[in-house]
Structures are given as structure tokens and as C-alpha cells.
Amino acid sequence: MNFSIFVGVGVAAIAARVTFHFIDKNRIQQEIEARGGRVVSIKWNPFARGWFFEKNERHYDVTFVDRSGETIDTTCKTSFFTGVYWAEGPSRVEKPRLASRLHCAKCGYAMNAEWTACPNCGYPVGSG
């Protein structure tokens, strides 16, 4: 009987850890997407820098593409009742979305480097 209780507690602990893992990944993904980024990978790293004295926090190695298209590899930590804390990466100043010297040749509208036509007048980029 004592063995079945031990197995039950073990299964419950594993189920809780798996549940927390998916909650953590969702929280990290929401944080990155809120900043205009896209997640490439999120991997649990139980022995990340600073793990030894942390209580109830889990560490993850995260790779994502930020708004400017730069791929960033960083580490973050999170727990069930706290937010996402970044070791480096997302806290830095991001590059501006608009190129300062790219304007529509027809109407002068400030253009994003990724656009193929002016949203103001429809003039194709690179024409004229």
C-alpha cells in the first residue's frame, strides 16, 4: 500500500511539472509576441546560469526573431506566480521599424523597408 502512494505522488509530481512547462512556454511566447517577435524555440534548461539559489523558478533557453528581423538567443526565468525575467535580449532598445530615408517617390509617405508598394498612393517601391 505504501508503494502505491509513493507511485501516485510521483505521477502527480511529473504531471504538475509537465503542466507548468506548457504554462511557462505559453507565457514566454505571449511576452515575445507582445513585443512584435516570433518564437523559434523554447527549451527548458534546469542548469542555466543562476539556477542554484532560485526557488520555484524554471529557466528556459529561448530563440526568437524580434521585430527588426534579428534572431536572438537568450535565457529567461519564470515561475507560476511571476512574470518572465530575461537575462538579456528583449530588454535592449529595439531598432526602429521605419527607415529614416525611405520615402515614396510619388507622394513622400514614410515607408517601411519591407513594403513593396506605398500604402498611401499604391506607387510601387523602386519605381521612378
C-alpha positions as CSV (number, residue, x, y, z in Angstrom):
1,M,0.0,0.0,0.0
2,N,2.8,2.4,0.8
3,F,4.3,1.7,-2.6
4,S,1.1,2.7,-4.4
5,I,1.0,6.0,-2.5
6,F,4.7,6.7,-3.5
7,V,3.9,5.9,-7.2
8,G,0.8,8.2,-7.1
9,V,2.8,11.1,-5.6
10,G,5.5,10.6,-8.2
11,V,3.0,10.6,-11.1
12,A,1.3,13.7,-9.7
13,A,4.6,15.5,-9.4
14,I,5.5,14.6,-13.0
15,A,2.1,15.7,-14.2
16,A,2.4,19.0,-12.4
17,R,5.9,19.6,-13.9
18,V,4.6,18.9,-17.4
19,T,1.6,21.3,-16.9
20,F,3.9,24.0,-15.6
21,H,6.2,23.6,-18.6
22,F,3.3,24.3,-21.0
23,I,2.1,27.2,-19.0
24,D,5.6,28.6,-18.9
25,K,6.1,28.2,-22.7
26,N,2.8,29.9,-23.3
27,R,3.7,32.8,-21.0
28,I,7.1,33.3,-22.7
29,Q,5.5,33.1,-26.2
30,Q,2.9,35.8,-25.3
31,E,5.7,38.0,-23.9
32,I,7.7,37.8,-27.2
33,E,4.6,38.2,-29.4
34,A,3.5,41.3,-27.4
35,R,6.8,42.9,-28.5
36,G,6.3,42.0,-32.1
37,G,8.5,39.0,-32.2
38,R,8.2,35.4,-33.3
39,V,9.3,32.3,-31.3
40,V,11.7,29.9,-32.9
41,S,12.3,27.6,-29.9
42,I,11.8,27.4,-26.1
43,K,13.8,24.7,-24.3
44,W,13.9,24.0,-20.6
45,N,17.4,24.4,-19.1
46,P,17.4,23.2,-15.5
47,F,21.1,24.2,-15.0
48,A,21.0,27.7,-16.5
49,R,23.2,30.4,-15.0
50,G,21.8,31.4,-11.6
51,W,19.7,28.3,-11.1
52,F,21.3,27.2,-7.9
53,F,19.7,29.6,-5.4
54,E,16.4,30.2,-7.2
55,K,13.3,29.0,-5.5
56,N,10.3,27.7,-7.6
57,E,11.6,29.3,-10.8
58,R,12.3,27.5,-14.0
59,H,14.9,28.5,-16.6
60,Y,14.5,28.4,-20.4
61,D,16.8,28.9,-23.4
62,V,14.8,30.9,-25.9
63,T,15.5,31.7,-29.5
64,F,13.2,34.2,-31.3
65,V,13.2,36.7,-34.1
66,D,12.5,40.3,-33.0
67,R,10.5,43.0,-34.8
68,S,13.6,44.1,-36.8
69,G,14.2,40.5,-38.0
70,E,17.2,39.8,-35.8
71,T,17.5,36.3,-34.3
72,I,18.2,36.4,-30.6
73,D,19.3,33.6,-28.3
74,T,18.8,34.3,-24.6
75,T,17.8,32.8,-21.3
76,C,14.8,33.6,-19.2
77,K,13.3,32.5,-15.9
78,T,9.7,32.3,-14.9
79,S,7.5,30.7,-12.2
80,F,3.8,30.1,-11.7
81,F,3.1,33.4,-9.9
82,T,5.7,35.7,-11.5
83,G,6.3,37.1,-15.0
84,V,9.1,36.4,-17.4
85,Y,12.5,37.7,-16.5
86,W,15.1,38.0,-19.3
87,A,18.8,37.5,-18.8
88,E,19.5,39.6,-21.9
89,G,18.0,40.4,-25.2
90,P,14.4,41.8,-25.2
91,S,15.2,44.5,-22.6
92,R,17.5,46.3,-25.0
93,V,16.4,49.2,-27.3
94,E,14.9,47.8,-30.5
95,K,15.7,49.1,-33.9
96,P,13.2,51.5,-35.5
97,R,10.6,49.9,-37.8
98,L,10.8,52.8,-40.4
99,A,13.9,53.5,-42.3
100,S,14.7,57.2,-41.9
101,R,15.5,57.9,-45.6
102,L,12.9,55.6,-47.3
103,H,10.0,57.6,-48.7
104,C,7.6,57.1,-51.5
105,A,8.9,58.6,-54.7
106,K,5.4,59.8,-55.7
107,C,3.8,61.2,-52.5
108,G,6.7,61.3,-50.0
109,Y,5.0,58.9,-47.5
110,A,7.4,57.4,-44.9
111,M,7.9,53.8,-46.0
112,N,8.7,50.5,-44.2
113,A,11.6,48.7,-45.8
114,E,9.5,45.5,-46.1
115,W,6.7,47.1,-48.1
116,T,6.5,46.5,-51.9
117,A,4.1,49.5,-52.6
118,C,3.2,52.7,-50.9
119,P,0.1,52.2,-48.7
120,N,-0.9,55.9,-49.2
121,C,-0.9,56.1,-53.0
122,G,-0.1,52.5,-54.2
123,Y,3.1,53.5,-56.0
124,P,5.5,50.5,-56.3
125,V,8.7,50.7,-54.3
126,G,11.8,51.1,-56.5
127,S,9.9,52.7,-59.4
128,G,10.9,56.1,-60.8
